[in-house]
Amino acid sequence: MMLAAISIPQLIVFVVAVAIVGVGGVGLLAAKHTVHSALFLVMTLFGVAVLFIEEGAEFLAAVQVIVYAGAIVVLFLFVIMLLGVDRVEVPAFVADRNRIVLAGVGVLAVLVELFYVASGAWSSGAVSQSGSLSAGQNVGVLARSVFTTYVYPFELTGALLVIAVVGAVVLSKRLIGRREVDR
Amino acid sequence: MTIPGSWYLVVAALLFGLGAFGVLTRRNVIVMFMSLELMLNAVNLTFVSYARMLNDVGGQVDVFFVLVVAAAEVVVGLGIIVAIFRQRATVTADDISSLKG
Protein backbone atom coordinates (compact mmCIF):
# COMPACT_ATOMS: atom_id res chain seq x y z
CA MET A 1 0.00 0.00 0.00
CA MET A 2 1.01 3.63 0.43
CA LEU A 3 2.75 2.77 3.70
CA ALA A 4 5.92 1.69 1.93
CA ALA A 5 6.29 5.08 0.26
CA ILE A 6 6.27 7.09 3.51
CA SER A 7 9.67 7.82 5.03
CA ILE A 8 10.14 6.03 8.34
CA PRO A 9 11.31 9.00 10.50
CA GLN A 10 8.28 11.04 9.50
CA LEU A 11 6.01 8.12 10.26
CA ILE A 12 7.58 7.69 13.71
CA VAL A 13 7.19 11.40 14.51
CA PHE A 14 3.59 11.31 13.31
CA VAL A 15 2.68 8.24 15.38
CA VAL A 16 4.35 9.60 18.52
CA ALA A 17 2.68 13.01 18.11
CA VAL A 18 -0.72 11.39 17.56
CA ALA A 19 -0.18 9.23 20.66
CA ILE A 20 0.63 12.36 22.69
CA VAL A 21 -2.47 14.13 21.35
CA GLY A 22 -4.65 11.09 22.02
CA VAL A 23 -3.44 10.47 25.57
CA GLY A 24 -3.74 14.19 26.35
CA GLY A 25 -7.25 14.46 24.94
CA VAL A 26 -8.60 11.35 26.66
CA GLY A 27 -6.82 12.33 29.89
CA LEU A 28 -8.40 15.78 29.77
CA LEU A 29 -11.86 14.21 29.59
CA ALA A 30 -11.22 11.51 32.19
CA ALA A 31 -9.28 13.49 34.81
CA LYS A 32 -11.05 14.02 38.14
CA HIS A 33 -9.07 17.08 39.19
CA THR A 34 -9.38 20.21 37.06
CA VAL A 35 -5.63 20.82 37.43
CA HIS A 36 -4.88 17.45 35.82
CA SER A 37 -7.19 18.38 32.96
CA ALA A 38 -5.21 21.59 32.42
CA LEU A 39 -1.90 19.66 32.37
CA PHE A 40 -3.34 17.12 29.91
CA LEU A 41 -4.41 20.11 27.79
CA VAL A 42 -0.76 21.27 27.68
CA MET A 43 0.21 17.77 26.53
CA THR A 44 -2.35 17.85 23.70
CA LEU A 45 -1.27 21.32 22.61
CA PHE A 46 2.37 20.17 22.42
CA GLY A 47 1.34 17.18 20.31
CA VAL A 48 -0.58 19.42 17.93
CA ALA A 49 2.47 21.74 17.74
CA VAL A 50 4.60 18.76 16.67
CA LEU A 51 2.06 17.93 13.98
CA PHE A 52 2.19 21.59 12.86
CA ILE A 53 5.98 21.36 12.46
CA GLU A 54 5.66 18.14 10.50
CA GLU A 55 3.28 19.93 8.14
CA GLY A 56 5.71 22.79 7.58
CA ALA A 57 3.95 25.39 9.76
CA GLU A 58 6.93 26.26 11.96
CA PHE A 59 5.73 29.71 12.93
CA LEU A 60 2.30 28.46 13.99
CA ALA A 61 3.92 25.68 16.02
CA ALA A 62 5.98 28.27 17.91
CA VAL A 63 2.94 30.49 18.44
CA GLN A 64 0.94 27.45 19.54
CA VAL A 65 3.45 26.66 22.29
CA ILE A 66 3.95 30.29 23.39
CA VAL A 67 0.34 31.52 23.26
CA TYR A 68 -1.62 28.35 24.02
CA ALA A 69 0.63 26.26 26.24
CA GLY A 70 2.19 29.39 27.70
CA ALA A 71 -0.44 32.07 28.13
CA ILE A 72 -3.85 30.41 27.86
CA VAL A 73 -3.12 27.38 30.06
CA VAL A 74 -1.51 29.64 32.67
CA LEU A 75 -4.73 31.67 32.62
CA PHE A 76 -6.70 28.44 33.17
CA LEU A 77 -4.41 27.46 36.04
CA PHE A 78 -4.81 30.90 37.64
CA VAL A 79 -8.60 30.62 37.53
CA ILE A 80 -8.46 27.07 38.92
CA MET A 81 -6.27 28.42 41.72
CA LEU A 82 -8.78 31.22 42.38
CA LEU A 83 -11.68 28.79 42.57
CA GLY A 84 -9.89 26.26 44.79
CA VAL A 85 -7.53 23.52 43.59
CA ASP A 86 -8.67 20.69 45.85
CA ARG A 87 -12.28 20.85 44.70
CA VAL A 88 -13.28 17.52 43.10
CA GLU A 89 -16.58 17.11 41.29
CA VAL A 90 -18.01 13.89 42.71
CA PRO A 91 -19.69 12.80 39.48
CA ALA A 92 -17.42 14.30 36.85
CA PHE A 93 -19.90 13.60 34.07
CA VAL A 94 -23.54 14.65 33.84
CA ALA A 95 -25.92 12.45 35.79
CA ASP A 96 -28.32 11.90 32.92
CA ARG A 97 -27.31 8.63 31.16
CA ASN A 98 -29.44 9.51 28.11
CA ARG A 99 -27.56 12.76 27.63
CA ILE A 100 -24.20 10.95 27.52
CA VAL A 101 -25.50 8.36 25.04
CA LEU A 102 -27.07 11.05 22.86
CA ALA A 103 -23.85 13.08 22.95
CA GLY A 104 -21.90 9.98 21.92
CA VAL A 105 -24.28 9.23 19.04
CA GLY A 106 -24.18 12.83 17.83
CA VAL A 107 -20.39 12.99 17.97
CA LEU A 108 -20.13 9.64 16.16
CA ALA A 109 -22.41 10.89 13.39
CA VAL A 110 -20.21 13.96 12.92
CA LEU A 111 -17.08 11.77 12.94
CA VAL A 112 -18.46 9.41 10.28
CA GLU A 113 -19.20 12.38 8.07
CA LEU A 114 -15.73 13.85 8.66
CA PHE A 115 -14.04 10.51 7.88
CA TYR A 116 -16.06 10.34 4.67
CA VAL A 117 -14.76 13.78 3.69
CA ALA A 118 -11.19 13.08 4.85
CA SER A 119 -10.87 9.81 2.94
CA GLY A 120 -11.58 11.63 -0.34
CA ALA A 121 -9.05 13.03 -2.76
CA TRP A 122 -6.06 15.13 -1.72
CA SER A 123 -7.83 18.33 -2.60
CA SER A 124 -11.08 19.54 -4.02
CA GLY A 125 -9.29 21.15 -6.96
CA ALA A 126 -9.85 24.65 -5.60
CA VAL A 127 -7.48 27.32 -6.87
CA SER A 128 -5.29 29.20 -4.40
CA GLN A 129 -6.73 32.62 -3.60
CA SER A 130 -4.20 34.00 -1.15
CA GLY A 131 -0.82 33.01 -2.55
CA SER A 132 1.38 29.96 -2.66
CA LEU A 133 2.68 28.51 0.60
CA SER A 134 5.92 27.23 -0.94
CA ALA A 135 6.99 30.66 -2.25
CA GLY A 136 9.67 31.03 0.45
CA GLN A 137 10.35 30.56 4.14
CA ASN A 138 7.24 29.82 6.20
CA VAL A 139 7.50 32.92 8.42
CA GLY A 140 8.18 35.24 5.50
CA VAL A 141 5.30 33.97 3.41
CA LEU A 142 2.92 34.17 6.36
CA ALA A 143 4.09 37.67 7.33
CA ARG A 144 3.76 38.97 3.76
CA SER A 145 0.21 37.64 3.60
CA VAL A 146 -0.84 38.95 7.02
CA PHE A 147 0.61 42.43 6.47
CA THR A 148 -0.63 42.90 2.90
CA THR A 149 -3.71 40.87 1.92
CA TYR A 150 -5.07 40.47 5.45
CA VAL A 151 -3.90 43.72 7.02
CA TYR A 152 -7.42 44.95 7.89
CA PRO A 153 -8.44 41.70 9.65
CA PHE A 154 -5.09 41.86 11.42
CA GLU A 155 -5.81 45.38 12.71
CA LEU A 156 -9.29 44.24 13.74
CA THR A 157 -7.81 41.44 15.88
CA GLY A 158 -5.86 44.16 17.70
CA ALA A 159 -9.14 45.93 18.44
CA LEU A 160 -10.66 42.60 19.51
CA LEU A 161 -7.85 41.99 22.01
CA VAL A 162 -8.33 45.48 23.51
CA ILE A 163 -12.08 44.84 23.79
CA ALA A 164 -11.39 41.51 25.51
CA VAL A 165 -9.03 43.10 28.03
CA VAL A 166 -11.45 45.95 28.78
CA GLY A 167 -14.31 43.45 29.03
CA ALA A 168 -12.44 41.25 31.51
CA VAL A 169 -11.58 44.28 33.67
CA VAL A 170 -15.18 45.57 33.57
CA LEU A 171 -16.52 42.09 34.45
CA SER A 172 -14.47 41.94 37.63
CA LYS A 173 -14.74 45.64 38.46
CA ARG A 174 -18.52 45.96 38.33
CA LEU A 175 -18.95 42.99 40.62
CA ILE A 176 -16.76 44.55 43.28
CA GLY A 177 -18.82 47.75 43.04
CA ARG A 178 -22.10 45.87 43.40
CA ARG A 179 -20.87 44.00 46.45
CA GLU A 180 -20.05 47.28 48.16
CA VAL A 181 -23.55 48.56 47.40
CA ASP A 182 -25.02 45.35 48.87
CA ARG A 183 -23.33 46.05 52.16
CA MET B 1 7.05 10.76 0.63
CA THR B 2 5.34 12.76 3.33
CA ILE B 3 2.41 11.62 5.44
CA PRO B 4 -0.84 11.88 3.44
CA GLY B 5 -2.96 14.88 4.35
CA SER B 6 -5.99 12.70 4.97
CA TRP B 7 -4.27 11.14 7.99
CA TYR B 8 -3.99 14.54 9.62
CA LEU B 9 -7.63 15.20 8.79
CA VAL B 10 -8.62 11.94 10.53
CA VAL B 11 -6.58 12.87 13.61
CA ALA B 12 -8.17 16.33 13.62
CA ALA B 13 -11.64 14.79 13.32
CA LEU B 14 -10.99 12.47 16.27
CA LEU B 15 -9.69 15.36 18.35
CA PHE B 16 -12.76 17.43 17.46
CA GLY B 17 -15.03 14.53 18.46
CA LEU B 18 -13.22 14.18 21.78
CA GLY B 19 -13.65 17.89 22.46
CA ALA B 20 -17.31 17.88 21.46
CA PHE B 21 -18.01 14.90 23.73
CA GLY B 22 -16.29 16.70 26.59
CA VAL B 23 -18.33 19.86 26.11
CA LEU B 24 -21.56 17.84 26.04
CA THR B 25 -20.92 15.53 28.99
CA ARG B 26 -18.60 17.12 31.57
CA ARG B 27 -20.20 19.05 34.43
CA ASN B 28 -17.34 21.36 35.35
CA VAL B 29 -17.51 24.59 33.33
CA ILE B 30 -13.71 24.96 33.26
CA VAL B 31 -13.24 21.44 31.84
CA MET B 32 -15.95 22.23 29.27
CA PHE B 33 -13.95 25.30 28.35
CA MET B 34 -10.79 23.22 27.93
CA SER B 35 -12.68 20.78 25.69
CA LEU B 36 -13.65 23.82 23.62
CA GLU B 37 -9.95 24.59 23.20
CA LEU B 38 -9.49 20.99 22.05
CA MET B 39 -12.11 21.54 19.33
CA LEU B 40 -10.45 24.80 18.26
CA ASN B 41 -7.11 22.99 18.00
CA ALA B 42 -8.64 20.25 15.88
CA VAL B 43 -9.95 22.88 13.48
CA ASN B 44 -6.53 24.54 13.42
CA LEU B 45 -4.96 21.21 12.49
CA THR B 46 -7.47 20.85 9.65
CA PHE B 47 -6.66 24.35 8.42
CA VAL B 48 -2.91 23.62 8.40
CA SER B 49 -3.46 20.27 6.64
CA TYR B 50 -5.50 21.89 3.89
CA ALA B 51 -2.98 24.74 3.62
CA ARG B 52 -0.32 22.12 2.84
CA MET B 53 -2.56 20.04 0.57
CA LEU B 54 -3.68 23.03 -1.50
CA ASN B 55 -0.33 24.86 -1.18
CA ASP B 56 -2.26 27.92 -0.04
CA VAL B 57 -1.07 30.31 2.65
CA GLY B 58 -4.68 31.25 3.51
CA GLY B 59 -5.10 28.21 5.76
CA GLN B 60 -2.18 29.18 7.95
CA VAL B 61 -3.31 32.82 8.12
CA ASP B 62 -6.70 31.58 9.31
CA VAL B 63 -5.04 29.58 12.10
CA PHE B 64 -3.23 32.77 13.11
CA PHE B 65 -6.55 34.59 13.49
CA VAL B 66 -8.20 31.64 15.25
CA LEU B 67 -5.38 31.75 17.82
CA VAL B 68 -6.00 35.44 18.51
CA VAL B 69 -9.76 35.01 18.78
CA ALA B 70 -9.29 31.98 21.05
CA ALA B 71 -7.07 34.02 23.36
CA ALA B 72 -9.68 36.80 23.56
CA GLU B 73 -12.44 34.24 24.09
CA VAL B 74 -10.59 32.55 26.95
CA VAL B 75 -9.99 35.89 28.68
CA VAL B 76 -13.66 36.90 28.58
CA GLY B 77 -14.94 33.36 29.27
CA LEU B 78 -12.79 32.85 32.33
CA GLY B 79 -13.77 36.33 33.52
CA ILE B 80 -17.43 35.30 33.30
CA ILE B 81 -16.70 32.00 35.12
CA VAL B 82 -14.97 33.86 37.96
CA ALA B 83 -17.86 36.35 38.13
CA ILE B 84 -20.39 33.49 38.33
CA PHE B 85 -18.33 31.71 40.98
CA ARG B 86 -18.17 34.84 43.11
CA GLN B 87 -21.95 35.17 43.12
CA ARG B 88 -23.04 31.54 43.39
CA ALA B 89 -19.94 29.57 44.51
CA THR B 90 -20.36 26.92 41.83
CA VAL B 91 -18.65 25.97 38.58
CA THR B 92 -21.04 23.13 37.74
CA ALA B 93 -23.00 23.68 34.55
CA ASP B 94 -26.17 22.06 35.93
CA ASP B 95 -26.37 24.58 38.78
CA ILE B 96 -26.15 27.59 36.48
CA SER B 97 -29.72 27.53 35.19
CA SER B 98 -31.14 30.99 35.95
CA LEU B 99 -31.84 31.62 32.27
CA LYS B 100 -33.63 28.28 31.83
CA GLY B 101 -37.03 29.86 32.59
Interface residues (C-beta under 8 A of the other chain):
Chain A: M2 A5 I6 S7 Q10 L11 F14 V18 V21 G22 G25 V26 L28 L29 A31 T34 S37 A38 L41 T44 L45 V48 L51 F52 E54 E55 G56 A57 F59 L60 V63 Q64 V67 Y68 A71 I72 L75 F76 V79 I80 L82 L83 R87 E89 P91 A92 F93 V94 A95 R99 I100 A103 G104 G106 V107 L108 V110 L111 L114 F115 V117 A118 S119 G120 W122 S123 A126 S128 Q129 S130 G131 S132 L133 S134 A135 N138 V141 L142 S145 V146 T149 Y150 P153 T157 L160 L161 I163 A164 V165 G167 A168 L171 S172 L175
Chain B: M1 T2 I3 P4 G5 S6 W7 Y8 L9 V10 V11 A13 L14 L15 F16 G17 L18 G19 A20 F21 G22 L24 T25 R26 R27 N28 I30 V31 F33 M34 S35 E37 L38 N41 N44 L45 V48 S49 Y50 A51 R52 M53 L54 N55 D56 V57 G58 G59 Q60 V61 V63 F64 F65 L67 V68 V69 A70 A71 A72 E73 V74 V75 V76 L78 G79 I80 I81 V82 A83 F85 R86 Q87 V91 T92 A93 D94
